[in-house]
Amino acid sequence: MLVTHQFLNQTRSLGSFLLERLEDPTQGFEDTLGDAAIYRYLLENRRINFTGNADSSENMRLYLEYEARVIGVKDEDEIDEVVQPICSALLTSDICTTANCSDEEFEQRLDSLVEKVTQQVLSDEKVSDSEVKGKVLKEAKERVQQTTKEIKEVERKKNKLTSESDIDEAEDKLEKLQEERDTAQSIIDEAKEAAAERTEALNKYKRTFQLVRRVGTQTAAAFRSECDAKRVQDVLQEMSNMVNQSRQSVSTFGCLANFEAIQRKKMPPALGYGPGELSITYAAAGGA
C-alpha cells in the first residue's frame, strides 16, 4: 500500500501539472522567452546563418529579407525597398510585441506595427500624414450644398429687382456666398488630393505592409512553438521525477520486505507479531 499511495499521489500531481499546461501553455514562460529567444528560433528554424545577438538589428534585417522572398519578392533591389521602411520604423523589440498576447491584443499590436510603418512610408514619400477629419469634411460638403442653394435663390430674386440699390445689395450677398462656397470647396479638394497622394504612396508599398503582417504573425507562432517545446521539456522532467521517486519507493518497499522476512525467521512465534506489524515498527523507527 505504501507504493500504491505514493504512486497515486504522484499520478494526480502529474495530471494536475498537465492540465495546467494545457489550459495555459505559456504559463511561466514569459520571463524566460525574451526577444533573443524568439529571434533565435525564427533564424534557426529557417536555417539563416547569423552572428552576434540573435535580436540585433542586422539579424532582424536578415530575417525580414528571408520572409520577403517567401512572399514572392525576388529582385534584390526590390527586397531592399520592401524591407527598408520596416527597419527604419521598427525596433527588434517592436516585432516581438505580437508574442505572448491574446487574440484581441494580437490584432491591436499588429495594427500598431502597421501604423508605425505607414507613418514611415508617408514620411519617406514626403506625403502629409494629416488627414481632414470626417466631421470637417462632412461639414464642408454640407456647406457647399447649402451655399449653392442660397446662391441660386439670390440670383432668382435679383433678376426681378429693379432698384439699383437692391441689385447692389444682392450682388454683395452673392459675392459673400460664393467666397464661402469656394472656401468649403477648397477643403474638399485638398482632402481629395491628400487622400489620392496617400493612397498612391501606400499602394507603392503593398508588399511592405504584407511583410509586416506576416512577420508579426510568424513571431507569435514562434513564441507558441517555443512554449510548446518548453512545455514538453517540463512534462518530461516531471515524469522523470515521478519515475525516480517511484523507483525509490519500490527500493524502500523491497528493503522493508527483506527486513520483515529476516525478522520472521529470527523471532519466535510467542512474541506475537502479527502480519504487517514489523513493517509498522520498522517505519516508526525511521526505516521507511
C-alpha angles and dihedrals in degrees: 000000000000092000094040095053094047092046091051092049091050091048091051090049091050091047091053090047092051093046091051091052092048093051093049112013093181096051112133095006100092094092097040097048105066130165092277092055092050093048091046090054092048093049098042094043089056093041093239113163110230139169134209123007112002092225097052120128090247092056091045088057091049090053093046091050090051093051091045089060090048092059090051106269105137108159111089094221091050090048090055091049091051096045102040098074090053093049090049096046104038137054120216088253092054092064091052092057089088090066123091099017140111122267091258093049090046092060091046094049092045090052088049091056091049091050092052091051090046091057090048092051093049090049092049091049091045092236119149112251092202110106125193106253116247092241093053092047092048092050091049092053092047090049092052090052093047097047091046089055092047092048091055090049094050091047091051092052093043091059089061096048120105102175113092092217091052090049092051090049091051091049091051090051091049091052092052092047092049091050090050091049092047091052092051091045091052089056089054094046093049091049091051092048093048091047091050092050091046093049092048092050094047093046088055089061100043091127090052092057090044088054093049091054093045093050092048090051094046091050091054090048091050091053091051092048092051089049090051091051092049091045091055090046091052092047092050090049091050091050091048090052090050092050092048092049091048091051089051090050091049090050091050091048090050092053090048092051092049092048092051092047091052093047092050088058093048100041119075116232090244090075087073102223109167126209112295096007093108088054090055091048091048091049093047088053090058098259097120 
